[in-house]
Amino acid sequence: MKDYILECCIDRLESAINGEKGGATRFELCANLIIGGTTPSLTLFRQVRKNTNLPIHVLIRNRFGDFCYTDNEIEEMCDSVKEFAKAGADGVVVGALTPEGDLNVAAMKRFIEAASGTKTVLHRAFDMCREPFAALDKAKELGVDTILTSGQKGNCVEGAGLLKELIERAGNDINILIGAGVNAKAIKKVFEMTGGKNYHMSGKKVIDSRMIYRKEEVSMGLPSLSEYDIWETSEEEIAEAVKVLREL
């Protein structure tokens, strides 16, 4: 298969470099991937742009938690969208829901307007929607370029049934980008079940901190996570996924 997308989700420059070496075709840039991703800094964006050659879609998510935002939060995210569009991002990755679980059309319109023609991707807020096909239709009407989804399940293999329907109903109007649990093995299985050609993965490995002296009893974040585990995209994981895609 030649016309595939393999988007590598990254939150460090080292991961970007590894992802490009492995053969990824695009980046989704974020911060704090360990909590599902938040808006990255412009400094990180500029460093990735300077040191790599792939298109960059930037996640705009100002906090961890649900996708039901206050007016102030939406305004903050609109400002972030404008800043990254101005800085040359190839796409912005956004999403917002109403308390009832529908796509927040008013917020999406504001994000799209702020993007000023930069491609807009609807992120996995879609997977928390009450009615996925209604959300798909609204995204089409809004002119969203891509929807990132696991098929409203914990991983893409479990969500393959809905993914197949979404791909069929999306047609040529909108791209369905398959995410959650994506690796070389999952791609082969999900492609056989859905025919999907577009995939999103971090390809992460956990590397040990370079720290020799360690204060194990102190936690700076989530107590369940070690301060001395560093997440980084594996060039080998990305390369394995690329190999499978090319052979399909």
C-alpha positions in Angstrom: 0.0 0.0 0.0 1.4 3.4 -1.0 -1.3 6.0 0.0 -1.2 5.4 3.7 -0.7 7.9 6.6 1.3 6.9 9.7 1.0 9.8 12.1 3.5 9.6 15.0 2.3 11.2 18.3 5.2 12.9 20.0 5.9 15.2 23.0 9.7 15.4 22.8 12.1 16.4 20.1 13.9 13.0 20.5 10.7 11.2 19.8 10.2 13.3 16.6 13.7 12.5 15.4 13.1 8.8 16.1 9.7 8.9 14.4 11.0 10.4 11.2 13.9 7.9 11.1 11.4 5.1 11.5 9.4 6.3 8.5 6.4 8.2 9.9 4.7 10.4 7.4 3.4 13.1 9.8 3.6 14.2 13.5 0.9 15.0 16.0 2.7 17.3 18.5 1.6 17.6 22.0 2.8 17.9 25.6 2.2 15.4 28.4 1.4 12.4 26.3 1.3 10.3 29.5 -2.0 12.0 30.4 -3.4 11.8 26.8 -1.7 15.0 25.6 -2.1 18.7 26.1 -1.1 21.8 24.1 2.7 21.9 23.5 4.9 25.0 23.7 5.7 27.0 20.7 9.3 26.5 21.6 8.9 22.7 21.2 7.0 23.2 17.9 9.9 25.4 16.6 12.5 22.8 17.7 10.6 20.0 15.9 10.2 22.1 12.8 13.9 23.0 12.8 15.2 19.4 13.3 12.7 17.4 11.2 11.0 17.6 7.8 7.5 16.1 8.4 4.2 17.9 8.5 3.1 18.8 12.0 -0.4 18.7 13.4 -0.6 20.4 16.8 -2.9 19.2 19.6 -4.8 22.0 21.3 -6.0 20.8 24.6 -5.5 23.1 27.6 -6.0 20.6 30.3 -6.4 16.9 31.3 -10.0 15.7 31.8 -13.2 15.9 29.9 -13.9 17.8 26.7 -16.7 20.0 28.2 -15.1 23.4 28.3 -16.0 26.8 29.8 -16.1 29.9 27.6 -12.8 31.0 29.1 -11.2 27.7 28.2 -12.5 27.9 24.6 -11.1 31.4 24.3 -7.7 30.2 25.6 -7.7 27.3 23.0 -8.7 29.7 20.2 -5.7 31.8 21.0 -3.5 28.7 20.9 -5.0 27.8 17.6 -4.2 31.2 16.2 -0.6 31.1 17.5 0.2 27.7 16.0 -1.5 28.5 12.7 0.6 31.7 12.5 3.7 29.8 13.4 3.1 27.5 10.4 1.5 24.3 11.8 0.1 22.1 9.0 -3.0 21.3 11.1 -4.5 21.8 14.5 -6.1 19.0 16.5 -9.2 20.2 18.5 -12.5 19.1 19.9 -15.2 20.0 22.4 -18.4 18.4 23.6 -21.7 19.6 25.1 -22.7 18.3 28.6 -25.2 16.0 26.8 -22.4 14.3 24.8 -22.8 15.9 21.5 -20.2 17.7 19.4 -20.0 21.4 20.5 -20.6 22.9 17.1 -20.3 26.5 18.4 -16.9 25.8 19.9 -15.8 23.9 16.8 -16.8 26.8 14.6 -14.6 29.1 16.7 -11.6 26.8 16.5 -12.0 26.5 12.7 -12.3 30.3 12.3 -9.2 30.8 14.5 -7.3 28.3 12.3 -7.7 30.6 9.3 -7.5 27.9 6.7 -5.1 25.6 8.5 -6.4 22.0 8.5 -8.6 21.1 11.4 -8.6 17.6 13.0 -11.3 16.4 15.4 -9.5 14.5 18.1 -10.7 11.6 20.3 -13.4 13.8 21.9 -15.2 12.1 19.0 -14.9 8.8 20.9 -16.8 10.3 23.9 -19.7 11.4 21.7 -23.2 10.1 22.3 -24.0 9.6 18.6 -20.9 9.0 16.5 -22.7 9.2 13.1 -24.4 12.5 14.0 -20.9 13.8 15.1 -19.5 12.6 11.8 -22.1 14.4 9.8 -21.6 17.6 11.8 -17.8 17.4 11.3 -18.4 17.1 7.5 -20.7 20.1 7.6 -18.0 22.1 9.4 -15.3 21.2 7.0 -13.2 19.2 9.4 -10.4 17.4 7.5 -9.8 14.4 9.7 -11.4 12.6 12.7 -9.0 10.7 15.0 -10.9 7.8 16.5 -10.6 4.3 18.1 -14.2 3.4 17.1 -15.4 4.5 20.5 -13.6 1.7 22.3 -10.5 1.4 24.4 -8.4 0.4 21.4 -8.7 0.2 17.7 -9.1 -3.6 17.4 -12.1 -3.5 19.8 -13.5 -0.6 17.8 -13.0 -2.1 14.4 -16.7 -2.7 13.7 -17.6 1.0 14.1 -14.4 2.1 12.4 -15.5 0.2 9.3 -18.8 1.9 9.3 -17.3 5.3 9.8 -14.8 4.8 7.0 -17.7 3.8 4.7 -19.9 6.8 5.7 -17.0 9.3 5.6 -16.3 8.5 1.9 -14.0 11.1 0.4 -15.5 13.9 2.5 -13.4 13.4 5.6 -10.4 11.2 6.6 -10.8 8.7 9.4 -7.5 8.4 11.3 -7.3 5.2 13.4 -5.8 5.5 16.8 -5.4 3.9 20.3 -3.4 0.7 20.6 -1.9 1.0 17.2 1.3 -1.0 16.4 2.4 -3.2 13.6 0.3 -6.2 14.7 -2.8 -4.1 15.3 -2.5 -2.4 11.9 -2.5 -5.7 10.0 -5.6 -6.9 12.0 -7.5 -3.6 11.7 -6.8 -3.2 8.0 -8.2 -6.6 7.4 -11.4 -5.7 9.3 -11.9 -2.1 8.1 -9.8 -1.4 5.0 -8.5 1.7 6.9 -5.3 3.3 5.5 -4.6 6.0 8.1 -3.1 5.3 11.5 -1.9 7.2 14.5 0.6 5.8 17.1 3.2 6.9 19.6 5.4 3.9 19.2 6.6 4.6 22.7 9.1 2.7 24.8 10.0 3.4 28.4 13.6 4.3 29.0 15.3 4.6 32.3 16.4 8.0 33.6 20.0 8.9 33.5 19.8 9.9 37.2 22.2 8.1 39.4 21.1 9.6 42.7 17.3 8.9 43.2 14.8 10.1 45.8 12.4 7.3 45.3 10.0 8.3 48.1 9.2 11.7 46.5 6.7 12.1 43.6 6.4 15.3 41.5 3.2 14.1 39.7 1.0 11.0 39.7 2.1 8.7 42.6 1.5 5.7 40.4 4.2 6.8 37.9 7.9 6.6 38.4 9.8 9.9 38.1 12.6 7.8 36.5 10.6 6.4 33.6 10.9 8.5 30.4 8.6 7.9 27.5 10.1 8.1 24.0 9.1 7.0 20.5 10.9 4.0 19.3 12.4 4.2 15.8 12.0 0.4 15.6 8.3 0.4 16.5 7.6 2.9 13.9 9.7 1.1 11.3 7.8 -2.2 12.0 4.5 -0.4 11.5 5.7 1.1 8.2 6.8 -2.3 7.0 3.4 -3.7 7.6 1.7 -0.8 5.8 3.9 -1.1 2.8 3.2 -4.8 2.5 -0.6 -4.5 2.7 
